[in-house]
Amino acid sequence: MTGTAEQPSGKGTAEVTLDEVVSLCKRRGFVFQSSEIYGGLASTYDYGHYGVLLKNNVKGEWWRAVLQERDDMVALDAAILMHPRTWEASGHLEGFTDPMIDCRTCKLRFRADKLEDAQCGRKPSVHPGEYDECDLTEPRQFNLMFETFMGPVRDDAARVFLRPETAQGIFVNFKNVLQFARKKPPFGIAQIGKAFRNEITPGNFIFRTREFEMMEIEYFVPPDQADDWHRRWMEDRMRWHTDLGIRPDHLQLRKHGPDELSHYSSATSDVEYLFPMGWSELEGIANRGDYDLSRHAEFSGEKLEYFDQEKGEAYVPYVIEPSLGVDRSLLAFMVDAYDTEEVEGRKRTVLRLHPRLAPVKAAVLPLVSKAGMPEKAREIYEEVRRAVPAEYDEGGSIGRRYRRQDEIGTPWGITVDGQTLEDGTVTLRDRDSLEQVRVPADGLADRLAARLAEPWRSPKLG
Ligand code: GAP
């Protein structure tokens, strides 16, 4: 038996602003300003309950795709603090810089290569119409690495850095992994972890922050296969985003020009997403050549190469590096999923997240808070949460409870009503179509778990 208790107007809004997403994150406790009671720390954020669950799901889907579903990858979790020589060898001490300029008039600081974005001197909110041009200093190179000291003495010998990328933890472990993983190139090492960058101009919410999480792969290949693997990783990574619901027309690959390449890269393409502020880097996919292994071999005196038994020769593998920020990926998923529509004259905000990404998969709701319904609903909830992350909610009108679940992207609502007590059936509400189907409560948990494994297509694609 099917029915549609709520009637959508049929059309969602086309695009979303960053403010709308920020406001939803705050309203539903996905993300908080860090140290808010002290006025907040600029561009630093804390994740609340649903934010943690969503972030874990993003990371889980990444691990699934790059590790569980492949034979050629192993995992690593390296320390944030590394021997300071690491950053000399990697070139970060010398080359991980952004050109910085100051405006002598307004005292604001900008990245010289992103001046158009800042519109210094022409933006009324920065300079409220007092003058037309800005008095800028010459660009100076500013190193983005955070430094701190190990132990009680704060001198140069004790200086260490908070890693600006997780990649170097992988390179310095190349020998260890090779010894224990029984792999030969082509093979990869994957890791998720925090990274820190003293960005000159962080901003756009969690898009660019000074502390963030990275999901990185260093994929080691014979040098003559590097171009081919670079292409394959670009295809694989594009597919990951779209399989998880990102609309293909909001995703593009853009090849870096020679002046944009990082100091270690011989070729990089960015996966770009159409964020509310325009096309911006979501993930970088670089061909790092043999730069890192060769440099660490030179600086450490260790041989970092692979001995090919068949050919009887050793070589330094080339590296293909797909590198994605967890927070930036989460933002892209939220922006892409955000939708509003009118349902029976009222605005409904809904996160049309891929069910596997949704923080909560099912909400169990007694229609009213009496007549044995809460007890029955609780019983069903305890059964459902065995199989999928679920929530029980009996507070407020059923409409309000549905809206709350819509806003956090819960794909299925299970409503317990009078009929449930008579025949053991519940209504199963679909977040996207709003269709309600009457189904037996028995076995529902396993059926929902099975549905999570099915391919999914964003309803925003029509
Ligand atoms: N190891 C390669 C590397 O560090 P990157 O392009 O500088 O490359 C990789 O960073 C990814 O990390 C970016 O595509 C982005 O998703 C994320 N990322 C970089 N800087 C970030 C920041 N300040 N805040 C949030 N995410 C950032």
Residues whose N, C-alpha, C, O or C-beta is under 5 A from the ligand:
A	BS01	GAP	P164 E165 A167 R197 E199 I206 F207 R208 T209 F212 E281 L282 E283 G284 S323 L324 G325 R328
